[in-house]
């Protein structure tokens, strides 16, 4: 059976997923928007015309990749069950789960880190939208940790500290820093943040 015959077996949803996976990998390797439709076609073994069927413009391709990366990152909050966990335990579990996923989702992490420092207006706007969702979720955890504190007071800034630390933790994992050192970093960061709330 020829490669062309094998390609036609994928459903439109499967084909789009295949192309999107390749685009995420290429963006991780080259930077956001640096991979073109032709690069994705070459990586997946389809025609360039096929890639344009699913992503008609460069902007739509970039948006699709960034939306996919955002969805993958936000899923961490749904994949960790907070039941019965203290705030410190929940934050630790989120950190551990997020870093453990890097073994399979390395490209997603690399695109996220690149995205966080990209200041092209449209790309920055999309990042800030996603970042605000993450900050909302972290703020909610910190607010729950201190029911006596006025809601949101200081917690948003503390959430920013946690988000910044999570990005450094990601870099540490990608750079091969040991699990023990990452655990110490995580514990110290959470201790410092929760010390201000008076809740651990």
C-alpha positions in Angstrom: 0.0 0.0 0.0 1.4 3.4 -0.9 2.0 6.3 1.5 -0.7 8.2 -0.3 -3.3 5.5 0.2 -2.3 5.3 3.9 -2.8 9.1 4.3 -6.3 9.0 3.0 -7.4 6.7 5.8 -7.2 9.5 8.4 -10.5 11.2 9.3 -10.4 15.0 9.0 -10.2 15.3 12.8 -7.2 12.8 12.8 -5.5 14.6 10.0 -5.8 18.0 11.7 -4.5 16.5 14.9 -1.5 15.0 13.0 -0.7 18.4 11.4 -1.2 20.2 14.6 1.2 17.8 16.5 3.8 18.4 13.8 3.3 22.2 14.0 3.8 22.2 17.8 7.0 20.2 17.4 8.3 22.5 14.7 7.4 25.7 16.7 9.3 24.2 19.6 12.3 23.6 17.4 12.3 26.8 15.5 10.2 29.4 17.4 6.6 30.5 17.1 5.6 31.1 13.5 9.0 30.1 12.1 7.7 26.8 10.7 5.7 27.2 7.5 3.0 25.1 5.9 5.6 23.5 3.7 7.6 22.4 6.7 4.6 20.8 8.3 3.8 19.1 5.0 7.3 17.7 4.8 7.2 16.5 8.5 3.9 14.7 8.0 4.3 13.4 4.5 1.3 15.3 3.1 1.0 17.8 0.3 1.4 21.5 1.1 -2.1 22.0 -0.2 -3.4 19.7 2.4 -2.0 21.8 5.2 -3.7 24.9 3.8 -7.1 23.0 3.9 -6.8 22.8 7.7 -4.9 26.1 8.3 -5.8 28.5 5.5 -3.4 31.2 6.6 -0.2 31.6 8.6 -2.1 33.4 11.3 -4.7 30.6 11.6 -1.9 28.1 11.9 -0.2 30.1 14.7 -3.5 30.6 16.5 -4.3 26.9 16.3 -0.9 25.9 17.8 -1.2 28.5 20.6 -4.7 27.4 21.4 -3.6 23.8 21.6 -0.7 24.7 23.9 -3.0 26.8 26.1 -5.5 23.9 26.4 -2.7 21.4 27.2 -1.3 23.7 30.0 -4.7 24.5 31.5 -5.6 20.8 31.6 -3.1 20.4 34.5 -5.6 21.9 36.9 -8.3 19.4 35.9 -5.9 16.4 36.1 -5.0 16.9 39.8 -7.7 16.0 42.3 -7.7 18.6 45.1 -9.9 16.6 47.4 -8.5 16.4 50.9 -5.3 18.3 50.0 -4.0 21.2 52.0 -3.0 24.3 49.8 0.7 23.3 50.0 -0.1 19.7 49.0 -2.3 20.8 46.1 0.3 23.3 44.8 3.0 20.6 45.2 0.9 18.1 43.4 0.2 20.5 40.5 4.0 21.2 40.2 4.8 17.5 40.2 2.2 16.6 37.7 3.1 19.5 35.4 6.8 18.5 35.4 6.1 14.8 35.0 4.1 15.5 31.8 7.2 17.1 30.3 8.6 13.7 29.4 5.8 13.4 26.9 4.9 17.0 26.3 8.3 18.6 26.0 7.4 20.5 22.8 4.3 22.0 24.4 6.5 23.3 27.3 9.0 24.8 24.9 6.4 26.6 22.9 4.8 27.9 26.1 8.1 29.3 27.3 8.8 30.9 23.9 5.3 32.3 23.9 5.7 33.9 27.3 8.5 36.1 26.0 7.0 36.9 22.5 5.8 40.5 22.3 4.3 40.5 18.8 0.9 42.2 19.6 -1.5 39.5 18.6 0.6 36.7 20.1 1.1 38.7 23.3 -2.6 39.3 23.6 -3.3 35.6 23.3 -0.7 34.8 25.9 -2.1 37.3 28.4 -5.5 35.8 28.0 -4.2 32.3 28.8 -2.0 33.6 31.6 -5.0 35.3 33.2 -6.9 32.0 33.3 -3.9 30.4 35.1 -3.6 33.3 37.5 -7.3 33.1 38.2 -6.9 29.4 39.1 -3.9 30.0 41.3 -5.5 32.9 43.0 -8.6 30.8 43.8 -6.3 28.2 45.5 -4.6 30.9 47.5 -7.9 32.5 48.5 -9.2 29.2 49.7 -6.0 28.8 51.8 -6.9 32.0 53.7 -10.7 32.2 54.1 -10.3 35.1 56.6 -8.4 37.3 54.1 -10.3 39.8 51.9 -10.9 37.9 48.7 -8.2 38.5 46.1 -6.1 40.9 48.3 -2.5 40.0 47.6 -3.4 36.6 46.2 -3.0 37.8 42.6 0.6 38.9 43.2 1.3 35.6 45.1 -0.2 33.8 42.1 2.3 35.6 39.8 5.1 34.4 42.0 3.9 30.8 41.7 3.5 31.2 37.9 7.0 32.6 37.5 8.3 29.8 39.7 6.4 27.2 37.6 8.1 28.5 34.4 11.5 28.2 36.1 10.7 24.7 37.3 9.9 23.8 33.7 13.2 25.2 32.5 15.0 23.2 35.3 13.3 20.0 34.1 14.1 20.7 30.5 17.7 21.4 31.4 18.1 18.1 33.3 18.2 19.5 36.8 17.7 16.6 39.3 14.4 15.8 40.8 15.7 16.4 44.2 16.8 20.0 43.4 13.5 20.6 41.7 11.6 19.4 44.7 13.6 21.7 47.0 12.9 24.6 44.7 9.2 23.8 44.7 9.0 23.3 48.4 10.8 26.6 49.1 8.7 28.6 46.7 5.4 27.3 48.1 6.7 27.8 51.7 7.5 31.4 50.9 4.2 32.2 49.2 2.1 30.5 51.9 4.1 32.1 54.7 2.5 35.4 53.6 -0.9 33.9 53.8 -0.3 32.3 57.1 -1.6 29.0 55.7 0.2 25.8 54.9 
